[in-house]
Amino acid sequence: MEILVIGLGSMGKRRIRLLKKIRSDLVIIGVDSNSERAENVKKEYEIEVSTSLEKALEEYNAEYAVISTSPISHAAIIQKCLESGMHVFTELNLVNDGYIQNIKLAEEKKKILFLSSTFLYRDEVKYIIGKMGDYVGRVNYSYHIGQYLPDWHPWENFKDFFVGKKETNGCREIFAIELPWLIRAFGEIESVNVLAGNNTDLNIDYQDNYLVLIKHKTGHKGMMAVDIMSRKAVRNFELFGEQIYITWDGSPMGLKEYNGENKEEKTITLYNSVDTLEGYSSFVIENAYENELRNFFEVVKGEIQPQYSFSDDLITLEWIDRIEER
């Protein structure tokens, strides 16, 4: 069976590496209009490549497509792949272009349209969601996620990276990564209050930091601090209530739970092994990226329901739009 991996930047290469690990039966074809990048990936991963999606669609009979291009280009590529009869896995879109049309097209073609939401596949997030599912009462949480934008991809100018653009900016991506699991854990959002601004000298046309108070329909409340200015990459989460206290620093060994009865705090160990890549911060682990690819193939087989959908993401993106407009 053949699978197209469209977009051979850092995320496309990550997907290729993981696909080779979990599906030895797949023939992987990389697609990227940048011929130099395509050739480098061909040599590094020993796969076939094409510099044209149209040519790849003509030359190969792929059953699956993984779309890892810049988010602004996703809608048109998704449409082409669905029309060609492929099940589609796509990275975060950040914009809702073509959502309704592509949802309908996938239904018409009887193909899976699968959207990445990597943090829903983190074991720490699953643990927190499970705790909240059993919890009686209301809680508060605080959550700071930040990293200086030029440090995101130090090997390239952030202006050449989609997070440097207003429509798909860095803060917007953080919200798109984090809100799905926060909504799953604490319930649908009822309202938000926002303070935002620009604290850096970065040459960008969007705000570089947000403080957001979130009220959930369940009565839970949270505060998110999202920024692209923190010189240290941070992901600091604190959950507190009458019968619960959990902290997480984003790393695999950084989940801790306090026992109010014996007054002890313990580290929650959830991983037998952790897969990481050099050059990324400690809270970027490959396990979750692998798990969601496995989930994609299980959904295609009809064995399981997807963790997250385009319909779910429409709601998430609507809230991000409201946050940015405040």
Secondary structure, DSSP 8 states (H G I E B T S, - for coil): -EEEEE--SHHHHHHHHHHHHH-TT-EEEEE-S-HHHHHHHHHHHT-EEES-HHHHHHH---SEEEE-S-GGGHHHHHHHHHHTT-EEEE---SS-TTHHHHHHHHHHHT--EEE--GGGG-HHHHHHHHHHHH--S-EEEEEEEE--GGGTSTTS-GGGSGGGSGGG-HHHHHHHHHHHHHHHHH--EEEEEEEEE--S----SS-SEEEEEEEETTS-EEEEEEES--SS-EEEEEEEETTEEEEE-SSTT-EEEEETTTTEEEE----S-----TTS-TT--HHHHHHHHHHHHHHHTTSS--SS-HHHHHHHHHHHHHHHH-
